[in-house]
């Protein structure tokens, strides 16, 4: 398991951290985006609607049944996702850029 905690679906499979690879933390994430220039009130309205949906116990259960965790409210919303996404792009650009450095 490449996340920071064991999966309830595979509780006997250790995480990469437990296996001695703390720097290898790769998780699946989902996000909602809108075209550049979308008015801020619309972004906020979509963000609030998504937050309501992710707070619904049936939605949380469905995600859990599929092996996914719904993030807590502090890790949701337009501002949080924007920062998270930018960090992911920077991280993976660095990782992928490093892969080609020694292969020339």
C-alpha positions in Angstrom: 0.0 0.0 0.0 1.5 3.3 -1.1 -0.6 5.6 1.1 0.2 6.7 4.7 -2.1 4.2 6.3 -3.3 0.6 5.7 -6.3 0.0 3.6 -9.4 -1.5 5.3 -9.8 -3.6 2.2 -6.3 -5.1 2.6 -5.5 -4.7 6.4 -2.6 -7.3 6.3 -0.7 -5.5 3.6 1.9 -3.1 5.1 2.3 0.4 3.8 5.4 1.6 2.1 6.3 3.6 5.2 6.0 0.4 7.3 8.2 -1.4 4.7 11.0 1.2 5.2 10.2 3.6 2.3 8.8 6.7 4.0 9.4 8.9 1.0 7.2 6.8 -1.2 3.7 8.0 -0.4 1.5 7.8 -3.5 -2.3 8.1 -3.1 -5.2 8.3 -5.4 -7.1 11.6 -5.4 -10.0 13.1 -7.2 -10.7 16.7 -7.8 -13.2 19.0 -9.5 -12.0 21.7 -11.7 -13.5 24.5 -13.9 -12.2 26.4 -16.9 -9.9 29.3 -16.3 -11.8 32.5 -15.8 -14.8 30.9 -14.2 -16.3 33.5 -11.9 -15.3 33.1 -8.2 -18.9 32.9 -7.0 -19.5 29.9 -9.3 -16.4 28.2 -8.0 -17.5 28.8 -4.4 -21.0 27.5 -5.2 -19.7 24.3 -6.7 -17.3 23.9 -3.8 -20.1 24.2 -1.3 -22.3 21.8 -3.2 -19.4 19.2 -3.4 -18.8 19.7 0.3 -22.4 18.9 1.1 -22.3 15.8 -1.1 -19.1 14.6 0.5 -20.7 15.0 3.9 -23.6 12.7 3.0 -23.2 9.4 4.9 -24.4 7.4 1.8 -21.7 9.0 -0.3 -19.0 8.4 2.3 -20.1 4.8 2.6 -20.0 4.3 -1.2 -16.5 5.7 -1.4 -15.5 3.4 1.5 -17.0 0.4 -0.3 -14.8 1.3 -3.2 -11.7 1.6 -1.0 -11.5 5.3 -0.8 -11.5 7.8 2.1 -13.5 11.0 1.9 -11.2 13.8 3.1 -12.2 15.8 6.2 -13.8 19.2 5.6 -10.4 21.0 6.3 -9.0 19.1 3.3 -11.7 20.1 0.9 -12.7 23.3 -0.9 -11.5 25.4 -3.8 -8.6 27.0 -2.0 -7.3 23.7 -0.5 -7.6 21.9 -3.8 -5.9 24.7 -5.7 -2.8 24.5 -3.4 -2.9 20.7 -3.3 -3.1 20.5 -7.1 -0.2 22.9 -7.6 1.9 21.0 -5.2 1.2 17.7 -7.0 2.0 19.2 -10.4 5.4 20.5 -9.0 6.2 17.2 -7.3 5.5 15.0 -10.3 7.2 17.4 -12.7 10.3 17.0 -10.5 9.9 13.2 -10.3 9.3 12.7 -14.0 12.0 15.2 -15.0 14.5 13.3 -12.9 13.7 10.1 -14.7 15.1 11.3 -18.0 18.2 12.9 -16.6 20.4 9.8 -16.7 18.9 8.2 -19.7 20.5 10.3 -22.5 
